[in-house]
Amino acid sequence: MSQNKKLIVIGGGASGFFCAVNAARLNPDLQVVIIEKSNKLLSKVKVSGGGRCNLTHYSEEVSDMIDAYPRGKNFMKKALYSFSSNDTVKWFSDRGVLLKSESDGRMFPVSDKSQTIIDCLMNEAEKLGVEIHLQIEVLDIKKNEAGFEMLMNDGGALQHIFHADFICIATGGHPKDSGFDWLRKIGLDIEPPVPSLFTFNIPDKNLHQLMGVANPNTGVKISQLKIQEQGPVLITHWGLSGPAILRMSARAAKELHQMNYEFEVKLNWAPNFHESAMLEEIKIKRVQLSKQFIGNKNPFDISNRLWNYILEKSRIRPDDSWANISTESSNLLSKNICSDTYQVKGKTTFKEEFVTAGGVKLECINQATLESKKIPGLYFVGEVLNVDGITGGYNFQHAWASGWIAANAITDSLNATS
């Protein structure tokens, strides 16, 4: 291979870094350069998982993960066979970074510090001679017989022309459609972006008083869309958050955008019961716990603050005994436990896990190599593609898998021409 071959990776996030370091490792003579528009590298890695970095999700089989991708499911099925979460664990382990899985399947470095992952990737880049340039914006890309010419701006008045034989675009998602205009200009079809992974704003002051209450297992349903989720829900001073809400927002990202984020959400605080079964269970408890105060301790594993809030909504006093609950109050109680209904009016971006649905349409690329069908030598990795996952390490797994696939495809291209 000629020593002057050059790969420029546009974007210094997880997918861009992973493409760069693997391409450099596979091709020692390839000059690899990362160009980042901001003054920060791996910024999403740093804040993920509350600073612990939830970098993948535990799975025994590829099929375990497929349903976690509302957009790009078929693509991810193939991608995960190329580079699975187990491959992620091995890649980092081979470089001295051990991972652990938690009860919900999320995987973190044993250190519980995102800096461990950043240091690993930065050390790998340094060891392999990957060049890194910050605060450089790509203005235009042109393909010619010799490769690519890229017009850059370093933040000042000067503009520079860079040459590259290969380009990998890893610029992530954009909150505004105009963020993709430069890619449209070079002939790519873009699915307009909409927010994903957001929390629900609910203008209910009574609910807001429960700020900080977390219910570990809650059923969430949006009736108009026939979409359901189950898992932890957190009550905030603006409405609802937590993993179940975030997953719901990802699965219904496009539909909720079309509804202008105004819809009805139903919560089942005890999802092992539906409403009629709960009513029967309350009848049993009225006998079993007849003399006990209903506010003292509830039998449904609901936090005390939330339980008393539900009792108040059901017109039941905490110092009422179970035996004294009326039929009408029993009906209300079962409804408020299993079908607690709220009107959502807007959303709040979950900044830590900022993700958009949308990006470069998969029809534009060869899904086996991530190379543009129209422009040979141009590759796409990570969230710039119209692929996104629910919360839980799935979006980072897409970053690692797509970076790996592109690095190997570039290697195959180099080998074919050498």
C-alpha positions in Angstrom: 0.0 0.0 0.0 1.3 3.5 -0.9 2.3 5.4 2.2 0.5 8.6 1.2 -3.1 7.1 1.6 -5.1 9.2 4.0 -8.3 8.7 6.0 -10.0 11.7 7.5 -12.6 11.1 10.1 -15.0 14.0 10.6 -16.2 14.0 14.2 -14.4 13.2 17.4 -17.1 11.2 19.2 -17.3 7.5 20.0 -18.0 6.2 16.4 -15.4 8.4 14.8 -12.7 7.4 17.3 -13.5 3.8 17.0 -13.3 3.9 13.2 -10.0 5.9 13.3 -8.2 3.7 15.8 -9.3 0.4 14.2 -8.4 1.6 10.7 -5.0 2.8 12.0 -4.4 -0.6 13.7 -5.4 -2.6 10.6 -3.3 -0.4 8.2 -0.1 0.9 9.8 0.8 2.8 6.6 -2.5 4.6 6.5 -2.4 8.2 7.7 -5.5 8.6 9.9 -6.7 12.1 10.9 -9.6 13.0 13.2 -11.2 16.5 12.7 -13.5 17.8 15.4 -15.6 21.0 15.0 -15.7 21.8 18.8 -12.9 22.0 21.3 -13.9 18.7 23.0 -13.4 15.0 22.2 -15.7 12.2 23.2 -18.0 14.6 25.0 -21.0 12.2 25.0 -18.8 9.4 26.4 -17.9 11.7 29.3 -21.4 12.4 30.4 -23.1 9.1 29.6 -24.6 7.1 32.5 -24.1 10.0 34.9 -20.4 10.1 34.2 -20.0 6.3 34.5 -20.4 5.6 30.7 -23.0 3.0 29.9 -21.0 1.8 26.8 -23.0 -1.2 25.8 -25.8 -3.7 26.9 -25.2 -7.2 28.0 -26.6 -9.9 25.6 -25.9 -13.5 25.1 -27.3 -13.5 21.5 -27.5 -10.8 18.9 -31.3 -11.3 18.8 -31.5 -10.1 22.4 -30.7 -6.5 21.2 -32.5 -6.1 17.9 -35.8 -4.7 19.4 -33.9 -1.9 21.1 -33.5 -0.1 17.8 -36.8 1.7 16.7 -35.0 3.0 13.6 -32.5 0.8 11.7 -33.5 -2.6 13.2 -32.6 -4.6 10.1 -29.3 -2.8 9.6 -28.4 -3.3 13.3 -29.1 -7.1 13.0 -26.4 -7.3 10.4 -24.1 -4.9 12.2 -24.3 -6.7 15.5 -23.3 -10.0 13.8 -20.1 -8.1 12.6 -19.4 -6.5 16.0 -21.6 -7.5 19.0 -21.7 -6.3 22.6 -19.5 -9.3 23.4 -17.0 -8.0 20.9 -17.1 -4.6 22.6 -16.4 -6.3 26.0 -13.4 -8.1 24.5 -12.1 -5.1 22.6 -11.9 -3.0 25.8 -10.8 -5.9 27.9 -7.8 -6.6 25.5 -6.7 -3.0 26.3 -7.0 -3.4 30.0 -10.5 -2.0 30.6 -12.8 -4.5 32.3 -16.6 -4.1 32.1 -19.4 -5.1 34.4 -23.1 -5.6 33.8 -25.8 -4.4 36.1 -29.2 -6.1 36.9 -30.9 -4.2 34.0 -28.3 -5.3 31.5 -26.4 -1.9 31.2 -22.7 -2.3 31.1 -20.1 0.0 32.6 -16.4 0.1 33.2 -15.5 -1.6 36.5 -14.0 1.8 37.5 -17.5 3.4 37.2 -15.7 6.3 35.5 -16.2 7.4 31.9 -12.7 8.8 31.9 -11.5 5.2 31.8 -13.1 4.8 28.4 -11.9 8.2 27.2 -8.3 7.4 28.3 -8.4 4.0 26.6 -9.5 5.5 23.2 -7.1 8.5 23.5 -4.1 6.2 24.4 -5.0 3.9 21.4 -5.1 6.9 19.1 -1.7 8.2 20.4 -0.1 4.7 20.2 -1.3 4.3 16.6 -0.3 7.7 15.4 -3.8 9.1 14.8 -3.6 12.9 14.3 -6.3 15.0 16.0 -7.3 18.5 15.1 -9.9 20.5 17.1 -12.0 23.5 16.2 -12.0 22.8 12.5 -15.2 22.9 10.6 -15.8 21.1 7.2 -17.5 23.5 4.8 -17.5 21.3 1.6 -16.4 18.0 0.2 -15.6 17.4 -3.5 -14.6 14.1 -5.1 -12.1 14.0 -7.9 -10.0 11.4 -9.6 -7.3 11.7 -7.0 -9.7 11.3 -4.0 -11.4 14.0 -2.0 -10.8 17.7 -1.5 -12.2 19.1 1.7 -12.7 22.8 2.4 -12.1 23.6 6.1 -12.4 26.5 8.4 -10.3 26.7 11.5 -12.6 29.2 13.3 -10.9 32.2 11.8 -10.9 33.9 8.4 -8.6 31.4 6.9 -9.9 28.4 4.9 -7.8 25.4 4.1 -8.0 22.6 1.6 -7.3 19.1 2.9 -6.8 16.0 0.7 -8.1 12.6 1.6 -8.4 9.2 -0.1 -11.1 8.1 2.3 -13.5 10.1 4.4 -15.6 8.8 7.3 -18.4 11.1 8.5 -19.1 10.7 12.2 -20.7 14.0 13.0 -23.6 12.6 15.1 -27.2 13.7 15.1 -28.4 17.3 14.7 -31.4 18.8 16.6 -32.2 21.0 13.5 -32.7 19.8 10.0 -30.4 22.5 8.7 -27.5 20.7 10.4 -27.6 18.2 7.6 -27.7 20.8 4.7 -23.9 20.3 4.0 -24.6 16.6 3.4 -27.6 17.2 1.2 -25.3 19.5 -0.8 -23.1 16.5 -1.7 -26.1 14.4 -2.8 -27.2 12.5 0.3 -30.8 11.8 1.2 -31.6 12.9 4.8 -34.5 11.7 7.0 -35.4 15.0 8.9 -34.4 14.7 12.6 -36.8 14.6 15.5 -35.9 14.4 19.2 -35.6 10.9 20.8 -34.9 10.1 24.5 -36.8 12.9 26.2 -38.9 13.3 29.3 -42.6 14.1 29.5 -43.8 17.5 30.8 -47.0 17.2 32.8 -48.6 20.4 34.2 -50.0 18.8 37.3 -48.9 20.5 40.5 -50.1 17.6 42.7 -47.8 15.2 40.8 -44.9 17.6 41.0 -45.1 17.4 44.8 -43.8 13.9 44.4 -40.5 15.1 42.8 -37.8 12.6 43.5 -40.1 9.6 43.9 -38.9 6.6 41.8 -41.2 3.6 41.2 -38.9 0.7 40.2 -41.4 -1.1 38.0 -44.1 0.8 36.2 -46.2 0.1 33.1 -46.4 3.1 30.7 -49.0 3.3 27.9 -49.9 5.9 25.3 -53.4 4.8 24.3 -53.5 6.7 21.0 -50.5 4.9 19.7 -51.0 1.4 21.3 -47.4 1.6 22.6 -46.4 0.2 26.0 -43.2 0.1 28.1 -42.3 -1.2 31.5 -39.6 -0.3 33.9 -38.4 2.4 36.4 -40.2 5.8 36.3 -39.0 8.9 38.1 -41.3 11.7 39.1 -39.7 15.2 38.6 -40.6 18.8 39.2 -41.8 19.0 35.6 -43.4 15.6 35.0 -42.0 12.1 34.3 -38.6 10.7 33.5 -36.7 7.5 34.1 -35.8 4.5 31.8 -39.3 3.5 30.9 -40.3 7.0 29.9 -37.1 7.5 27.9 -37.6 4.1 26.1 -41.1 5.1 25.3 -40.0 8.5 23.9 -37.5 6.7 21.6 -40.0 4.1 20.3 -42.6 6.8 19.6 -40.3 9.6 18.6 -41.8 10.4 15.2 -45.4 9.9 16.3 -45.0 12.1 19.3 -43.4 14.8 17.2 -46.4 14.7 14.9 -48.7 15.1 17.9 -46.7 18.2 19.0 -45.9 16.4 22.3 -49.5 16.6 23.5 -51.0 13.3 24.4 -52.4 11.2 27.2 -50.2 8.8 29.2 -51.4 6.0 31.5 -49.3 4.6 34.3 -49.7 1.3 36.0 -47.8 1.6 39.3 -48.2 -2.2 39.9 -47.9 -3.7 36.4 -48.3 -7.3 37.6 -52.0 -6.4 37.9 -54.5 -5.1 35.5 -57.4 -3.0 36.8 -60.0 -5.8 37.3 -57.3 -8.1 38.9 -56.3 -5.3 41.2 -59.9 -4.8 42.3 -60.1 -8.5 43.2 -56.8 -8.1 45.1 -58.1 -5.1 47.1 -61.2 -7.2 48.1 -58.8 -9.9 49.4 -56.7 -7.3 51.3 -59.8 -5.8 52.9 -60.3 -9.2 54.6 -56.7 -10.2 55.2 -55.6 -6.7 56.5 -59.0 -5.7 57.8 -57.8 -4.0 61.0 -54.6 -2.4 59.6 -54.4 1.3 58.6 -54.2 1.4 54.9 -51.6 4.2 55.0 -49.1 2.3 57.1 -47.7 0.0 54.5 -49.1 -0.9 51.2 -48.9 -4.5 49.8 -48.0 -3.5 46.2 -44.3 -2.4 46.5 -45.1 1.2 45.9 -43.1 3.9 47.7 -44.9 5.4 50.7 -45.1 9.0 49.3 -46.6 7.7 46.1 -49.0 5.3 47.9 -50.4 8.2 50.1 -50.8 10.3 46.9 -52.8 7.5 45.3 -54.9 7.1 48.4 -55.7 10.8 48.4 -56.7 10.7 44.7 -59.0 7.8 45.6 -60.6 9.7 48.5 -59.2 7.4 51.1 -57.6 8.6 54.4 -54.3 7.0 55.4 -55.8 6.2 58.9 -58.7 4.4 57.4 -58.7 0.6 58.1 -58.7 -1.7 55.1 -62.1 -3.1 56.2 -63.7 0.4 56.0 -62.8 1.1 52.4 -66.1 1.6 50.4 -66.8 -0.2 47.1 -66.6 3.2 45.3 -63.2 3.9 46.9 -62.0 0.4 46.0 -62.9 1.0 42.4 -61.1 4.4 42.4 -58.0 2.9 44.1 -57.7 0.1 41.6 -58.0 2.6 38.7 -55.5 5.0 40.2 -53.0 2.2 40.8 -53.4 0.5 37.4 -54.5 3.3 35.1 -53.2 6.6 36.5 -53.8 9.0 33.7 -52.1 12.4 32.8 -52.1 14.9 30.0 -48.6 15.5 28.6 -47.9 19.0 27.3 -44.4 19.1 25.8 -41.1 17.5 26.5 -37.7 18.2 28.1 -34.5 17.0 26.4 -32.6 14.4 28.4 -29.3 16.1 27.8 -27.1 13.4 29.2 -28.4 10.9 26.5 -29.1 13.4 23.8 -30.2 11.4 20.7 -32.1 12.3 17.6 -34.1 10.0 15.2 -33.2 10.9 11.6 -30.1 11.4 9.5 -28.5 9.9 6.4 -31.0 7.4 5.0 -29.8 3.8 5.0 -30.8 3.4 1.4 -28.0 5.8 0.5 -25.3 3.5 1.7 -24.0 -0.1 1.3 -25.2 -1.5 4.6 -22.4 -4.1 4.6 -19.6 -1.5 4.4 -21.3 1.8 5.3 -19.9 3.3 2.1 -21.9 5.8 0.1 -23.5 4.2 -3.0 -23.0 7.4 -5.0 -19.6 8.5 -3.7 -17.0 5.6 -3.3 -14.6 6.2 -0.5 -17.1 8.1 1.6 -18.3 6.3 4.8 -20.8 7.0 7.5 -20.8 5.8 11.1 -22.7 6.4 14.3 -25.7 8.7 14.8 -25.3 10.6 11.6 -27.1 7.6 10.1 -30.9 7.2 10.5 -30.3 4.6 13.3 -31.1 5.1 17.0 -31.6 3.0 20.0 -33.5 3.2 23.3 -31.6 4.1 26.4 -29.4 1.4 28.0 -26.1 1.4 26.1 -27.6 0.6 22.7 -26.6 3.8 21.0 -23.0 3.4 22.0 -23.1 -0.2 20.7 -24.2 1.2 17.4 -21.2 3.6 17.5 -18.7 0.8 18.1 -20.2 -1.6 15.6 -20.5 1.0 12.8 -17.0 2.3 13.5 -15.6 -1.3 13.3 -17.5 -2.1 10.1 -16.2 1.1 8.3 -12.6 0.5 9.5 -12.7 -3.0 8.1 -14.3 -1.9 4.8 -11.6 0.7 4.3 -9.0 -2.0 4.9 -10.6 -4.2 2.3 -10.7 -1.3 -0.2 -7.0 -0.6 0.4 -6.1 -4.3 0.0 -8.1 -4.5 -3.2 -6.1 -1.6 -4.8 -2.6 -2.5 -3.4 
